[in-house]
Amino acid sequence: MTMTQTLKEHITFIGGGNMGRAIAVGLLNQDYSLKQIEIVEPVETQRQALEHQHGFRCHADANSLDRDPTVICLLYTSDAADERV
């Protein structure tokens, strides 16, 4: 399995802020489906916006993930210590 095939399987973003949202939406524009993308976002209002505006599956913390995805972390340094992520 190539790196591209692995990335095509499933991607989880840790952090759904401006950068995470932009990359995730960009992937949708590159033939990824909503089923392939999940976002861990601890801020409820941000999580709700991602779900309602774009249809992403979002989680409050990484503990609820049930797959072994490719993970892309997009966090501010101050957020990285947050145990919810």
PyMOL commands that set and color helices and strands:
alter all, ss='L'
color gray80, all
select helices_A, chain A and resi 3-9+18-28+34-36+44-54+62-64+77-79
alter helices_A, ss='H'
color red, helices_A
select strands_A, chain A and resi 11-14+37-40+57-59+70-73
alter strands_A, ss='S'
color yellow, strands_A
deselect
rebuild
show_as cartoon
